[in-house]
Amino acid sequence: MENTIDTIYDRRSVRKYIDKEVNPDLVDEILRAGMFAPSGYNKQPWEFVVFNKKEIINEIKNMHPYASSLETAPVCIMVCGDTQKELAEGFYQVDCSAAIENMVLAARALGLDTCWMGIYPWEDVMAAFSQRFSLPENIKPFALIALGYAESRQPRPKRYDSSKIHYNKW
């Protein structure tokens, strides 16, 4: 298992996966990591829908304009926010983002790869997912995570940019 800093630096959005099933215990561990994310007032407004049937994943791919990575992904996780559990309007998006970051880092640490695809704030896409999966009115589809084993891995890029850091003033 990688150390935390290497996991952060080596995580990449992967769009092509090999044909290999993901052990359900690993999926459960990734979901557990998501549930350990911080949330406003510890409200934990997230809900997760796991898709592991190829016909449903293909349908999802066709519902989202940027979900081509689902073509080969063996698992897709839809992260949703519960508006009845958010601290204030707009907090479920922040809280769900923290959960997703934990999940994609946990996946990388476990030897898996991911691609995070937003559903929010596209109202038409959100409505399509809500309708197709019969989500209760207070449950809002927020994002998708493609999950699997990468067909290939890219080297660590150089992203650190000290010009974006400001101390005590702009």
Secondary structure, DSSP 8 states (H G I E B T S, - for coil): ---HHHHHHH--B---B-S----HHHHHHHHHHHHTS--GGG---EEEEEE--HHHHHHHHHHSTT-GGGGT-SEEEEEEEETTTSSSTTHHHHHHHHHHHHHHHHHHHTT-EEEEEE-TT-HHHHHHHHHHTT--TTEEEEEEEEEE-BSS---------GGG--SS--
